[in-house]
Amino acid sequence: CDGAGVDSPGCESINYGDPNSMMGNAAKYKHFNIVEKEDLGWLSAGHTVEVTASGSYTHEPQSTVTSGLKGLKIPRGAGEFLYVEFRQDVGFEDGLASRIGSDVFEGAQLYLRETEHRSVLIDPAPPTPTPANILMVTWTSALKVGESYTDPASGATVRVTALTANTSLTVEVTVP
């Protein structure tokens, strides 16, 4: 979107189009993404960290009931944030992998919070849907090990450095 908002020309935004959340795909997902969980008050202190300096961060799957880190919040300015979450086929999402057509468990999921109570899933390598196949596209929204994404608004870069299935995801964040 070249640094513009997701509602700007050249960007595609589909309301309730997050295939990895109950808000966009209730037939398969029975839970919410990290932004929605924060809005609902389901995350305790320490579950998310606001990243203001470069560093390496390891988090647990957000579906586990522990006190560990579940996600990152990277400021973009004007009250907006880029979120990083880690989903796995464990905890309350156990058995989900067999029901979905997504790579959600293969890396980090990136979300924008552009306004209060609105999350936007970022697909770092989007497919090319057409009106004829929009509902049949396999969404590939995971940022996988070795891949990186630079947020055009903040200039921050998120790079996935390690993933241990069902246990942990490590990302390196570089803040300008």
C-alpha positions as CSV (number, residue, x, y, z in Angstrom):
1,C,0.0,0.0,0.0
2,D,3.1,2.2,-0.3
3,G,2.8,3.7,3.2
4,A,-0.8,4.7,2.8
5,G,-3.8,3.4,4.8
6,V,-5.3,0.1,3.8
7,D,-8.4,2.0,2.5
8,S,-6.3,3.9,0.0
9,P,-6.3,3.3,-3.8
10,G,-4.2,0.2,-4.8
11,C,-4.9,-1.6,-1.5
12,E,-7.5,-4.2,-1.0
13,S,-9.3,-4.4,2.3
14,I,-12.1,-6.9,2.9
15,N,-14.4,-6.3,5.9
16,Y,-14.5,-9.4,8.1
17,G,-12.0,-10.9,5.7
18,D,-9.5,-12.2,8.2
19,P,-9.5,-16.0,7.5
20,N,-7.6,-16.6,10.7
21,S,-10.2,-15.1,13.1
22,M,-13.7,-15.9,14.3
23,M,-14.7,-12.5,13.0
24,G,-13.8,-13.4,9.4
25,N,-14.1,-17.2,9.4
26,A,-16.3,-18.5,12.2
27,A,-16.9,-21.8,10.5
28,K,-13.3,-22.8,11.1
29,Y,-11.9,-20.5,13.8
30,K,-13.4,-20.4,17.3
31,H,-11.2,-17.6,18.6
32,F,-10.0,-14.1,17.9
33,N,-6.7,-12.5,16.7
34,I,-4.4,-10.7,19.1
35,V,-5.8,-7.2,18.4
36,E,-9.4,-8.5,19.0
37,K,-8.3,-10.2,22.2
38,E,-6.6,-7.0,23.5
39,D,-9.9,-5.1,22.7
40,L,-11.9,-7.7,24.7
41,G,-9.5,-7.5,27.7
42,W,-8.5,-11.1,27.4
43,L,-4.7,-10.4,27.6
44,S,-3.0,-9.8,30.9
45,A,-0.1,-7.5,31.5
46,G,3.0,-9.1,30.0
47,H,1.1,-10.9,27.2
48,T,2.0,-8.1,24.8
49,V,5.1,-5.9,24.7
50,E,5.2,-2.5,23.0
51,V,8.5,-2.5,21.0
52,T,10.3,0.8,21.0
53,A,13.8,-0.4,20.5
54,S,15.4,-3.0,18.2
55,G,15.7,-6.5,19.6
56,S,14.9,-10.2,19.5
57,Y,11.6,-11.4,20.9
58,T,10.4,-15.0,21.6
59,H,6.8,-15.6,22.1
60,E,4.5,-18.5,22.8
61,P,1.4,-19.5,20.8
62,Q,-1.4,-17.2,21.8
63,S,-3.7,-20.2,22.2
64,T,-1.8,-21.5,25.3
65,V,-3.0,-20.5,28.8
66,T,0.3,-19.2,30.3
67,S,1.7,-15.9,31.4
68,G,4.3,-15.8,28.6
69,L,4.6,-13.3,25.8
70,K,1.8,-13.7,23.2
71,G,2.5,-10.8,20.9
72,L,4.3,-7.6,20.0
73,K,3.0,-4.1,19.4
74,I,5.1,-1.8,17.2
75,P,4.0,1.9,17.2
76,R,3.2,3.4,13.8
77,G,2.2,6.8,15.0
78,A,-1.2,8.5,15.6
79,G,-2.3,5.6,17.9
80,E,-1.7,3.0,15.3
81,F,0.2,-0.3,15.8
82,L,1.7,-3.2,13.9
83,Y,1.0,-6.4,15.9
84,V,2.9,-9.7,15.6
85,E,1.2,-12.8,16.8
86,F,2.0,-16.6,16.8
87,R,-0.7,-19.2,16.3
88,Q,-0.2,-23.0,16.7
89,D,-2.3,-26.1,16.6
90,V,-2.3,-26.4,20.5
91,G,-4.4,-25.2,23.4
92,F,-7.9,-24.0,22.4
93,E,-6.8,-24.2,18.7
94,D,-5.9,-27.9,19.0
95,G,-7.1,-29.9,15.9
96,L,-7.5,-26.7,13.8
97,A,-4.8,-27.5,11.3
98,S,-6.8,-30.3,9.8
99,R,-9.8,-27.9,9.1
100,I,-8.1,-24.9,7.5
101,G,-6.6,-24.0,4.1
102,S,-4.0,-21.6,5.4
103,D,-0.4,-21.4,6.4
104,V,-1.3,-19.6,9.7
105,F,0.8,-22.1,11.8
106,E,4.0,-21.7,9.7
107,G,5.1,-18.3,11.0
108,A,4.1,-14.9,12.4
109,Q,0.8,-13.2,11.6
110,L,0.9,-9.5,11.2
111,Y,-2.0,-7.1,12.0
112,L,-2.5,-3.4,11.9
113,R,-4.6,-1.5,14.3
114,E,-5.6,1.5,12.4
115,T,-8.5,2.7,14.5
116,E,-10.0,1.6,17.7
117,H,-11.7,-1.8,17.4
118,R,-10.5,-2.5,13.9
119,S,-7.8,-5.0,13.0
120,V,-6.4,-5.6,9.5
121,L,-4.5,-8.8,8.6
122,I,-1.4,-8.1,6.5
123,D,-0.6,-10.7,3.9
124,P,3.2,-10.2,3.2
125,A,2.8,-12.3,-0.1
126,P,-0.8,-12.0,-1.2
127,P,-2.3,-14.3,-3.8
128,T,-3.9,-12.8,-6.9
129,P,-7.6,-13.3,-6.4
130,T,-10.0,-12.5,-9.2
131,P,-13.8,-12.0,-8.8
132,A,-14.2,-15.7,-10.0
133,N,-11.9,-17.2,-7.4
134,I,-11.9,-14.8,-4.4
135,L,-13.6,-17.4,-2.1
136,M,-11.3,-20.2,-3.3
137,V,-7.9,-18.6,-2.7
138,T,-5.7,-20.3,-0.2
139,W,-4.6,-17.4,2.0
140,T,-0.9,-17.3,2.8
141,S,-0.6,-14.7,5.5
142,A,2.3,-16.2,7.5
143,L,5.7,-14.5,7.6
144,K,7.9,-17.6,7.6
145,V,11.4,-18.2,9.0
146,G,13.9,-16.2,7.1
147,E,11.3,-13.8,5.7
148,S,10.9,-10.1,6.7
149,Y,8.4,-7.4,6.4
150,T,9.1,-3.6,6.6
151,D,6.2,-1.5,7.8
152,P,6.0,1.5,5.4
153,A,4.5,3.8,8.1
154,S,7.0,3.2,10.9
155,G,10.0,1.9,9.0
156,A,10.3,-1.0,11.4
157,T,11.3,-4.4,10.0
158,V,10.1,-7.7,11.5
159,R,12.1,-10.8,10.5
160,V,11.2,-14.3,11.7
161,T,14.4,-16.1,12.9
162,A,13.1,-19.3,14.4
163,L,10.0,-21.4,14.9
164,T,9.7,-24.4,17.1
165,A,6.3,-26.1,16.4
166,N,3.8,-25.8,19.1
167,T,6.3,-24.0,21.4
168,S,7.8,-20.7,20.3
169,L,8.5,-18.2,17.6
170,T,11.4,-15.8,17.6
171,V,11.4,-12.6,15.7
172,E,13.9,-9.8,15.3
173,V,12.5,-6.3,15.2
174,T,14.6,-3.4,13.8
175,V,13.2,0.0,14.7
176,P,14.7,3.0,12.9
